[in-house]
Amino acid sequence: MPFQLSDEQQLIQRAARDFACGELANNAVALDQGVGQDIFFKNLKALAELGFMGLNIDPELGGSGAGSIAFSLAITELAKACASTAVTVSVTNMVAEVIQSVASAEQKAFYLPKICSGEYPAAGFCLTEPGAGSDPSAMRTSAAWNGSEWVLNGAKAYITSGEFAGVFVVWAVTDKNAPRGKGISCFLVERQTPGLVVGPAEDKMGQKGSATNPVYFDDCRIPASALMGELNRGYQVALGELAGGRIGIGSLALGVGMAAMEYARDYAREREQFGQPIANFQAIQWMLADGFTELEAARLLLMQAAYLKEANLDFASQASMAKLFATEAANRACYSGQQILGGHGYNREYPLERFARDVRITSIYEGTSEIQRMIIARKLLA
């Protein structure tokens, strides 16, 4: 792959950086403290208007058509300022790509312009359940056909943007007698559909500005036209789209890790102990050198995975490698940054404390690090 970004990719990266520095950074602390939601929604709308809610979506359907590399670059820049906003953008893009990939022409024409334009503040990806996390084939949410419509019953867990998503892609068992993972279908369900109930937001350790909710379906009736893709073939769709989502979460982790390392570097230049800046001490220099080197390696793995995806080549293993390495490296970077700040790193007056909380989930959601290792090993041993 070429290492030089195209003019368009550089433009998108710069636009994301400018918006992050000018609009997101000032509101990140307020969001973390549970206030500033009006500004959060205003920023989501502005990001949609800039084209960031459909970066890999066909322009004829309202998207930017910029590709997977541009998507990765944008998420990294947004996450350096506000991980809560970045995860909302990442998941919304993932939902849009699911719809573009498998939906009917009518479904695409109806939903994608609403997502890309910001008419829907966000979109939800309803796969995880209380008893089906790393193993989504164990899901129990069901969709029964009653002769004229589908009736959804069940519960989904940890749904990003649940309380303000305009539409959800929902996976449900449609053939209870099929082998495990074979009788699952996916549906498009609008937020205001009777029987769809969004529970209270989870009280999380980090990324507090991004609502994460349980979503319940209680005799939720949806028309035949809500089925997306082939009946009983939805599990394969979920696995394919999760690979793309891992590029987004890896890119988000990279952004948070870079923010931590850059802040720690600047702090080390100014902080004096023993009569000189602590940046002069080898212990600090090596923490910075290791952190920046690992994050650069993460960036290259992410670019490789995004390049393969954009070229319509097999990228699942590379996406898992990138997500695994980027999230683990970003966690180490945030803790190294805290260590460089010493006691200040543990104080909420400084951003390292928030970075460390925000980055922790990245090695858990969109597939834990352990699941990524399983995927990588399976590919190696095939």
C-alpha positions in Angstrom: 0.0 0.0 0.0 1.2 3.6 -0.6 2.3 5.3 2.6 1.5 8.8 1.3 -2.1 9.9 1.9 -4.1 11.2 -1.0 -5.1 14.8 -1.1 -8.7 13.9 -0.2 -7.5 11.8 2.8 -5.3 14.6 4.1 -8.2 17.0 3.7 -10.5 14.7 5.7 -7.9 14.2 8.4 -7.3 17.9 8.7 -11.0 18.7 8.8 -11.5 16.1 11.6 -8.5 17.5 13.5 -9.8 21.1 13.2 -13.3 20.1 14.3 -11.9 18.1 17.2 -9.7 20.9 18.4 -12.2 23.7 17.8 -15.4 22.0 19.0 -14.9 18.7 20.8 -12.0 19.3 23.1 -13.7 22.1 25.0 -16.7 19.9 25.7 -15.0 16.6 26.6 -14.7 17.3 30.3 -18.3 18.4 30.6 -19.5 15.3 28.8 -17.5 13.2 31.2 -19.1 14.9 34.1 -22.6 14.3 32.7 -23.4 17.7 31.3 -23.1 19.3 27.9 -25.5 17.0 26.1 -27.0 19.8 24.1 -23.5 20.6 22.7 -23.0 16.9 22.1 -26.0 16.7 19.8 -25.0 19.9 18.1 -21.6 18.5 17.4 -23.1 15.2 16.0 -25.2 17.3 13.6 -22.2 19.3 12.6 -20.2 16.2 12.0 -23.0 14.8 9.8 -23.0 18.0 7.8 -19.3 17.7 7.3 -19.8 14.2 5.9 -18.4 12.2 8.9 -21.5 10.0 9.4 -21.2 8.2 6.1 -17.5 8.2 5.2 -17.6 5.0 3.3 -21.1 5.4 1.9 -22.0 6.0 -1.7 -22.5 9.8 -2.4 -25.7 8.9 -4.3 -27.0 7.7 -0.9 -25.9 10.7 1.0 -22.5 9.6 2.0 -19.0 10.9 1.5 -17.6 8.0 -0.4 -14.2 8.7 1.1 -13.3 5.1 2.0 -12.0 3.1 4.9 -8.6 4.8 5.2 -10.3 8.2 5.6 -12.7 6.7 8.1 -9.8 5.5 10.2 -7.9 8.8 10.0 -11.1 10.7 11.0 -11.9 8.5 14.0 -8.4 8.8 15.3 -8.5 12.7 15.2 -11.9 12.8 16.8 -10.8 10.4 19.6 -7.8 12.6 20.5 -10.3 15.2 21.6 -13.3 13.2 22.7 -13.6 9.4 22.8 -17.4 9.6 23.5 -18.0 11.5 20.3 -15.7 9.3 18.3 -17.4 6.0 19.3 -20.8 7.5 18.4 -19.4 8.4 14.9 -17.7 5.0 14.6 -20.7 2.9 15.4 -23.1 5.0 13.3 -20.7 4.6 10.3 -20.7 0.8 11.0 -24.5 0.6 10.9 -24.6 2.7 7.7 -22.1 0.2 6.1 -24.2 -2.8 7.2 -27.2 -1.2 5.5 -25.2 -0.3 2.3 -23.8 -3.9 2.2 -27.0 -6.0 2.5 -30.1 -3.9 2.5 -32.5 -3.6 -0.4 -32.5 -0.6 -2.7 -35.6 0.7 -1.0 -34.1 0.3 2.5 -30.8 2.0 1.4 -32.7 4.9 -0.2 -34.8 5.4 2.9 -32.4 5.0 5.8 -28.9 6.0 4.6 -29.7 9.7 3.7 -31.3 10.0 7.2 -28.2 8.6 8.9 -25.6 10.5 6.8 -27.4 13.8 7.0 -27.8 13.7 10.8 -31.6 13.6 10.6 -31.0 10.5 12.8 -28.5 11.7 15.5 -27.0 8.2 15.4 -27.7 4.6 14.6 -27.6 1.5 16.8 -26.0 -1.9 16.3 -28.1 -4.4 18.3 -26.2 -7.7 18.5 -24.9 -8.2 22.1 -27.2 -9.7 24.7 -27.0 -10.2 28.4 -26.1 -13.9 27.8 -24.5 -13.5 24.4 -21.4 -11.2 24.2 -18.3 -12.8 22.8 -20.5 -15.6 21.4 -23.3 -13.8 19.6 -24.6 -17.2 18.2 -26.0 -17.8 21.7 -28.5 -15.0 21.3 -32.1 -15.6 22.4 -33.9 -12.6 21.0 -36.4 -14.0 18.5 -38.4 -12.8 15.6 -41.5 -14.9 14.8 -43.5 -14.6 11.6 -47.2 -14.5 12.3 -48.4 -14.5 8.7 -48.4 -10.7 8.1 -45.5 -9.3 10.2 -42.5 -10.1 12.4 -42.9 -10.1 16.2 -39.6 -9.4 18.1 -39.1 -10.4 21.7 -35.9 -10.3 23.7 -33.2 -8.0 25.1 -30.0 -6.5 23.8 -27.3 -5.1 26.0 -24.6 -2.4 25.9 -26.0 -0.7 22.8 -24.0 2.4 21.9 -26.3 5.5 21.3 -29.3 3.4 22.3 -31.3 6.3 23.7 -30.9 8.6 20.7 -30.4 6.3 17.7 -33.0 6.9 15.0 -32.8 3.3 13.7 -31.4 0.0 14.9 -30.0 -3.0 13.0 -31.3 -5.9 15.2 -30.2 -9.5 15.0 -32.8 -12.2 16.1 -33.3 -15.9 15.9 -35.8 -16.7 13.1 -35.3 -20.5 13.0 -35.0 -22.0 16.4 -34.4 -25.5 15.0 -31.5 -24.4 12.8 -27.9 -25.3 13.9 -26.3 -22.7 16.2 -25.7 -19.5 14.3 -27.5 -20.6 11.2 -31.1 -19.4 11.9 -30.4 -15.8 12.7 -31.7 -12.8 10.6 -31.2 -9.1 10.8 -33.9 -6.4 10.8 -34.2 -2.6 10.5 -36.2 -1.3 13.4 -37.0 2.4 13.9 -36.7 4.0 17.3 -40.4 4.9 17.7 -41.7 1.4 16.9 -44.2 0.3 19.6 -42.7 -2.5 21.7 -39.1 -1.2 21.4 -38.1 0.1 24.9 -34.7 1.7 25.6 -33.6 1.2 29.2 -31.6 3.7 31.3 -28.0 4.4 30.3 -25.3 2.3 32.0 -23.2 4.0 34.7 -19.8 3.4 33.0 -16.2 3.8 34.0 -15.3 5.9 30.9 -16.7 7.3 27.7 -19.4 8.7 29.8 -20.6 11.2 27.2 -21.7 8.3 24.9 -24.9 6.7 26.1 -24.8 2.9 26.4 -28.2 1.3 26.9 -30.1 -1.9 27.1 -32.8 -2.2 24.4 -35.8 -4.4 25.0 -38.3 -5.9 22.5 -41.8 -6.7 23.9 -44.0 -8.1 21.2 -42.4 -5.5 18.9 -44.2 -5.8 15.6 -42.4 -4.9 12.4 -43.4 -5.3 8.8 -42.1 -7.9 6.4 -40.1 -5.1 4.7 -38.0 -4.7 7.9 -36.0 -7.9 7.1 -32.6 -6.9 5.8 -30.7 -9.3 3.6 -31.5 -13.0 3.4 -33.6 -14.8 5.9 -31.6 -16.9 8.4 -28.3 -15.5 7.0 -27.8 -12.6 9.4 -25.1 -14.2 11.5 -22.6 -14.0 8.6 -23.5 -10.4 8.1 -22.7 -9.6 11.8 -19.4 -11.3 11.6 -18.4 -9.4 8.5 -19.4 -6.0 9.8 -17.7 -6.6 13.1 -14.4 -6.8 11.3 -14.9 -3.3 9.9 -16.0 -2.0 13.3 -12.7 -3.2 14.7 -10.8 -0.8 12.4 -12.9 2.0 13.9 -12.3 1.0 17.6 -8.6 0.4 16.9 -8.4 3.9 15.4 -10.3 5.4 18.4 -7.8 3.7 20.8 -4.9 5.1 18.7 -6.4 8.6 19.1 -6.7 8.4 22.9 -3.3 6.9 23.2 -1.7 9.6 21.1 -3.5 12.3 23.1 -2.0 10.7 26.3 1.5 10.5 25.0 1.5 14.0 23.5 0.3 15.5 26.7 2.8 13.6 28.8 5.6 14.6 26.4 4.7 18.3 26.7 4.4 18.0 30.5 7.8 16.3 30.7 9.4 19.3 29.0 8.0 21.7 31.5 8.0 19.7 34.8 11.2 20.2 36.7 12.7 17.9 39.4 16.3 17.8 40.7 16.9 21.1 39.0 16.0 20.1 35.4 13.1 19.1 33.2 12.1 15.5 33.8 12.3 15.0 30.0 16.1 14.9 30.5 15.9 11.6 32.5 16.3 8.4 30.6 13.4 6.7 32.4 11.0 9.3 31.1 12.6 9.3 27.6 12.3 5.5 27.3 8.6 5.6 28.3 8.0 8.2 25.7 10.0 6.3 23.1 8.2 3.0 23.7 4.8 4.6 23.7 5.2 6.6 20.5 6.9 3.6 18.8 4.0 1.2 19.7 1.4 3.7 18.6 3.1 4.2 15.3 3.1 0.4 14.8 -0.6 0.5 15.6 -1.2 3.2 13.1 0.5 1.1 10.3 -1.5 -2.0 11.2 -4.7 0.0 11.1 -3.8 1.5 7.7 -3.0 -1.9 6.3 -6.4 -3.3 7.4 -8.2 -0.2 6.1 -6.3 -0.4 2.8 -7.3 -4.1 2.3 -10.9 -3.3 3.2 -11.0 -0.4 0.8 -9.6 -2.7 -1.9 -12.3 -5.3 -1.3 -9.7 -7.8 -0.2 -9.9 -10.2 2.8 -9.1 -8.0 5.8 -10.6 -9.8 8.8 -7.4 -11.2 10.3 -5.6 -7.9 9.7 -8.4 -6.0 11.4 -8.2 -8.2 14.4 -4.4 -7.8 14.6 -4.8 -4.0 14.3 -7.6 -3.8 16.9 -5.7 -6.1 19.3 -2.4 -4.3 19.0 -3.8 -0.7 18.9 -6.0 -1.1 21.9 -3.4 -2.8 24.1 -0.8 -0.3 23.0 -3.1 2.6 23.8 -3.9 1.2 27.2 -0.1 1.0 27.9 0.3 4.6 26.6 -2.3 6.0 28.9 -0.8 4.3 31.9 2.7 5.4 30.9 1.3 9.0 30.5 -0.1 8.8 34.0 3.2 7.6 35.4 5.1 10.5 33.7 2.7 12.9 35.4 3.1 11.2 38.7 0.5 12.3 41.2 -1.0 14.8 38.7 -1.8 11.8 36.4 -4.3 10.5 39.1 -6.0 13.9 39.5 -9.0 14.8 37.4 -7.6 18.3 36.9 -5.4 16.7 34.3 -6.7 14.8 31.2 -4.7 11.6 31.7 -7.1 10.3 34.3 -10.0 10.6 31.8 -7.8 9.1 29.0 -7.0 6.1 31.1 -10.8 5.5 31.8 -11.8 6.1 28.2 -9.3 3.8 26.7 -9.9 0.8 28.9 -13.1 -0.3 27.1 -11.4 -0.4 23.7 -9.8 -3.8 24.5 -13.3 -5.1 25.5 -15.9 -3.9 23.1 -16.2 -4.8 19.4 -14.5 -8.1 20.4 -12.2 -8.5 23.4 -8.5 -8.9 23.0 -8.9 -12.6 23.7 -11.4 -13.0 20.9 -9.1 -11.1 18.5 -6.3 -13.6 19.4 -8.7 -16.5 18.7 -9.5 -15.1 15.3 -5.9 -14.5 14.4 -4.8 -18.0 15.6 -7.7 -19.6 13.7 -6.5 -17.9 10.5 -2.8 -18.9 11.1 -3.8 -22.5 11.8 -6.3 -22.9 9.0 
